[in-house]
Amino acid sequence: GKTVFFFFFEISGFENARIIFPENSSIIVRNSSFIVRNALLEHKGFSSRQSSFIELQHSVLDFSKCEVMNSFEKNGTLINSDKSVIVLNDCGLTIKSKVYASIISSIDSKISINKSRLSSISNTSVVFSLQCGIFDLSNSECKIFGGMGRVAELFDTHSSIYDNVFTAELSNSKGVNNPIYKDSKNITVKESENIVTGL
């Protein structure tokens, strides 16, 4: 089922700490903060129609030195953010599903990611799908595997993307020669020194 946090919540792990979430469970963070340090968040997967693992509503998610793994039956998003803040530092996030998978989907949020590894595995694989807000991605590695996909889809954001490695292993990548899609309203603050392989 769903666990809802209305208050500040922090987990600090040590010596390979592991947090195991049962099948079909999810987290909603509402008007609060969810902070995790030095831990593995392992999920038993979704067999139901549940489409997101962590849902942020006017909240803050701050992960450091964490690994997060999740699988979905058909469509899935690891973190869904609405008017929230996401900070990832030295983390590894992986999502797998049959039809569509994204690591972070957001509306009007502030997202900062540094020194992290993010992998999306699906028929349609996306790492970031962002609408409005601020996006900063640096010194990180993003991988997409499956049929088709992109590292990022940016709509009306202010984006800074630099010193990253983007890797794609896709069976249907025709017409996709740029790992990042930006609409006409997107403002690129900085974009440099990104290495792309597979596209």
C-alpha positions as CSV (number, residue, x, y, z in Angstrom):
1,G,0.0,0.0,0.0
2,K,0.9,3.7,0.2
3,T,2.9,5.2,3.0
4,V,2.3,9.0,3.4
5,F,4.8,11.3,5.1
6,F,3.5,14.6,6.4
7,F,6.6,15.3,8.5
8,F,10.4,15.5,8.2
9,F,11.8,12.0,7.8
10,E,15.5,11.1,7.7
11,I,17.3,7.8,7.3
12,S,21.0,7.5,7.9
13,G,22.5,4.1,7.2
14,F,25.9,2.5,7.8
15,E,27.6,-0.8,6.9
16,N,25.6,-1.6,3.7
17,A,22.3,-0.6,5.2
18,R,19.3,-2.0,3.2
19,I,15.7,-0.9,3.2
20,I,13.3,-3.4,1.6
21,F,9.9,-2.3,0.4
22,P,7.2,-5.0,-0.1
23,E,5.6,-5.6,-3.5
24,N,3.2,-2.9,-4.7
25,S,4.2,-0.5,-1.9
26,S,4.8,3.2,-2.6
27,I,5.7,6.5,-0.8
28,I,4.0,9.8,-0.9
29,V,5.8,12.8,0.6
30,R,3.5,15.7,1.2
31,N,4.6,19.2,2.4
32,S,7.6,17.7,4.1
33,S,11.2,16.3,3.6
34,F,12.5,12.8,2.8
35,I,16.2,12.5,3.4
36,V,18.2,9.3,3.0
37,R,22.0,8.8,3.5
38,N,24.1,5.7,2.8
39,A,21.4,3.1,2.1
40,L,20.1,0.7,-0.5
41,L,16.4,1.1,-1.2
42,E,15.3,-2.2,-2.7
43,H,11.7,-2.7,-3.9
44,K,10.1,-6.0,-4.6
45,G,8.4,-4.6,-7.7
46,F,4.9,-3.7,-8.9
47,S,2.6,-6.3,-10.3
48,S,-0.4,-3.9,-10.1
49,R,-1.2,-0.8,-12.1
50,Q,0.7,1.4,-9.6
51,S,2.8,3.8,-11.8
52,S,5.2,5.5,-9.4
53,F,7.4,4.5,-6.4
54,I,8.0,7.9,-4.7
55,E,5.6,10.8,-5.2
56,L,6.5,14.3,-4.0
57,Q,4.0,17.0,-3.4
58,H,5.4,20.4,-2.4
59,S,8.3,18.5,-0.7
60,V,12.0,17.9,-0.6
61,L,13.8,14.7,-1.5
62,D,17.5,14.6,-0.7
63,F,19.5,11.4,-1.3
64,S,23.2,11.0,-0.8
65,K,25.2,7.8,-1.4
66,C,22.1,5.8,-2.1
67,E,21.1,3.0,-4.5
68,V,17.5,2.7,-5.6
69,M,16.1,-0.2,-7.7
70,N,12.6,-0.8,-8.9
71,S,10.7,-2.8,-11.5
72,F,7.2,-2.3,-12.9
73,E,4.8,-4.6,-14.8
74,K,4.0,-2.2,-17.6
75,N,4.6,1.5,-17.1
76,G,6.6,3.1,-14.3
77,T,8.2,6.2,-12.8
78,L,10.7,6.0,-10.0
79,I,10.1,9.6,-8.7
80,N,7.1,11.7,-9.6
81,S,7.5,15.3,-8.5
82,D,5.0,18.2,-8.3
83,K,6.3,21.6,-7.2
84,S,9.1,20.0,-5.2
85,V,12.9,19.8,-4.8
86,I,15.0,16.8,-5.7
87,V,18.7,16.5,-4.8
88,L,20.8,13.4,-5.7
89,N,24.5,13.2,-4.8
90,D,26.6,10.1,-5.5
91,C,23.5,7.9,-6.1
92,G,22.6,5.1,-8.4
93,L,19.0,4.8,-9.6
94,T,17.7,2.0,-11.8
95,I,14.2,1.4,-13.2
96,K,12.9,-1.5,-15.4
97,S,9.5,-2.0,-17.0
98,K,8.0,-3.6,-20.1
99,V,6.4,-0.7,-21.9
100,Y,7.6,2.7,-20.5
101,A,10.0,3.7,-17.8
102,S,11.3,7.0,-16.5
103,I,13.5,7.8,-13.5
104,I,12.2,11.3,-12.7
105,S,9.0,12.9,-14.0
106,S,8.3,16.4,-12.7
107,I,6.2,19.5,-13.0
108,D,7.5,22.9,-11.8
109,S,10.3,21.4,-9.7
110,K,13.9,22.1,-8.9
111,I,16.2,19.2,-9.6
112,S,19.9,18.9,-8.9
113,I,21.9,15.8,-9.7
114,N,25.7,15.3,-9.3
115,K,28.0,12.4,-9.5
116,S,25.2,9.9,-9.9
117,R,24.4,6.9,-12.2
118,L,20.9,6.5,-13.6
119,S,19.6,3.7,-15.8
120,S,16.2,3.2,-17.5
121,I,15.3,-0.1,-19.1
122,S,12.1,-0.5,-21.1
123,N,10.6,-0.6,-24.6
124,T,10.5,3.2,-24.2
125,S,13.2,4.4,-21.9
126,V,13.5,7.9,-20.4
127,V,15.6,9.1,-17.6
128,F,14.1,12.6,-17.1
129,S,10.7,13.9,-18.3
130,L,10.5,17.5,-16.9
131,Q,8.0,20.3,-17.4
132,C,8.9,23.8,-16.1
133,G,11.3,24.3,-13.2
134,I,15.1,24.2,-12.9
135,F,17.3,21.3,-13.9
136,D,21.0,20.8,-13.1
137,L,22.7,17.6,-14.2
138,S,26.5,17.3,-13.8
139,N,29.3,14.7,-13.5
140,S,26.8,11.9,-13.9
141,E,26.2,8.9,-16.1
142,C,22.8,8.2,-17.7
143,K,21.9,5.0,-19.6
144,I,18.9,4.0,-21.6
145,F,18.2,0.5,-22.8
146,G,15.4,-1.1,-24.8
147,G,13.5,-0.2,-27.9
148,M,13.6,3.6,-28.1
149,G,14.1,6.6,-25.8
150,R,15.9,9.7,-24.7
151,V,18.0,10.7,-21.7
152,A,15.9,13.8,-21.1
153,E,12.7,15.4,-22.4
154,L,12.7,19.1,-21.3
155,F,9.6,21.4,-21.6
156,D,10.0,25.0,-20.6
157,T,12.7,24.4,-18.1
158,H,15.9,26.2,-17.2
159,S,18.6,23.6,-17.8
160,S,22.3,23.2,-17.0
161,I,23.7,19.9,-18.3
162,Y,27.5,19.5,-18.3
163,D,30.3,16.9,-17.8
164,N,28.1,13.9,-18.2
165,V,28.2,10.6,-20.1
166,F,25.1,9.5,-22.0
167,T,24.9,5.9,-23.2
168,A,22.1,4.3,-25.3
169,E,21.6,0.7,-26.3
170,L,18.4,0.9,-28.4
171,S,16.9,-1.4,-31.0
172,N,14.9,1.4,-32.6
173,S,16.8,4.7,-32.5
174,K,16.0,5.9,-36.0
175,G,15.5,9.7,-36.1
176,V,17.0,10.2,-32.6
177,N,20.4,11.7,-32.8
178,N,20.3,13.8,-29.7
179,P,19.8,12.2,-26.2
180,I,18.1,15.4,-25.0
181,Y,14.9,16.9,-26.4
182,K,14.2,20.5,-25.6
183,D,11.1,22.4,-26.7
184,S,11.2,26.0,-27.9
185,K,10.4,27.4,-24.5
186,N,13.4,25.7,-22.8
187,I,16.2,27.9,-21.7
188,T,19.7,26.4,-21.8
189,V,21.8,28.0,-19.1
190,K,24.8,25.7,-19.7
191,E,25.4,22.6,-21.8
192,S,29.0,21.4,-22.4
193,E,31.4,18.6,-22.1
194,N,28.8,15.8,-22.4
195,I,29.9,12.5,-24.0
196,V,27.3,10.6,-26.0
197,T,27.6,7.0,-27.2
198,G,25.0,4.8,-29.0
199,L,23.1,7.7,-30.7
